[in-house]
């Protein structure tokens, strides 16, 4: 079994903007039961339910920009 500690590049809980514009709240991390891959557990703030995405995909870049960027007080408004 691999380390129970989350990797250093795991997103902390908080709000993130998807590169397509949606806003999501990271709730926690989980491990896949078969592969033990890390998954980001997050909620669509527009009411789209609860989602899980592999950490590697969460941290990907798309067209040179992060797939998900953390929101701060200055970036939380559309």
C-alpha positions in Angstrom: 0.0 0.0 0.0 1.3 3.5 -0.8 1.5 6.4 1.5 -1.8 7.5 3.2 -0.5 11.1 3.0 -1.9 13.2 0.1 0.7 14.3 -2.5 2.2 17.8 -2.2 0.3 18.9 -5.4 -3.1 18.0 -4.0 -5.5 21.0 -4.0 -6.6 22.3 -0.6 -10.3 22.6 0.1 -11.7 25.8 -1.4 -13.2 27.3 -4.5 -11.8 26.9 -8.0 -12.7 28.1 -11.4 -12.7 25.7 -14.3 -11.0 26.8 -17.5 -14.5 26.9 -19.1 -15.8 29.2 -16.4 -17.7 27.1 -13.9 -17.0 27.4 -10.2 -16.4 24.3 -8.1 -15.7 23.6 -4.4 -13.0 21.1 -3.5 -14.3 19.1 -0.5 -11.7 16.4 0.1 -9.4 13.8 -1.4 -10.1 10.1 -1.7 -8.3 7.0 -2.9 -9.6 4.8 -5.7 -10.3 1.4 -4.1 -8.6 -0.7 -6.8 -5.7 1.5 -8.1 -5.1 3.6 -5.0 -4.9 6.7 -7.3 -5.7 10.0 -5.6 -9.1 11.5 -6.5 -10.2 15.1 -5.9 -13.8 15.2 -4.6 -15.5 18.4 -5.6 -19.0 20.0 -5.9 -20.4 22.0 -8.7 -21.5 25.3 -7.2 -24.2 25.7 -9.9 -26.0 22.7 -8.5 -24.5 20.0 -10.7 -23.8 17.5 -8.0 -20.7 15.8 -6.5 -17.8 14.8 -8.7 -14.5 12.9 -8.4 -11.5 13.5 -10.7 -8.1 11.9 -10.7 -5.5 14.3 -9.2 -3.4 14.2 -12.3 -6.3 15.4 -14.5 -7.2 18.0 -11.9 -3.7 19.5 -12.1 -3.6 19.3 -16.0 -3.2 22.4 -18.1 -5.5 23.0 -21.1 -4.5 25.3 -23.9 -1.7 26.7 -21.6 -3.9 27.4 -18.6 -4.7 25.4 -15.5 -7.8 23.2 -15.8 -8.8 24.5 -12.3 -7.4 27.7 -10.8 -8.0 28.6 -7.1 -10.2 31.5 -6.5 -9.1 34.3 -4.2 -11.0 37.3 -2.9 -9.9 39.3 -6.0 -10.8 36.6 -8.5 -14.0 35.2 -7.0 -16.3 37.5 -9.1 -17.1 36.5 -12.7 
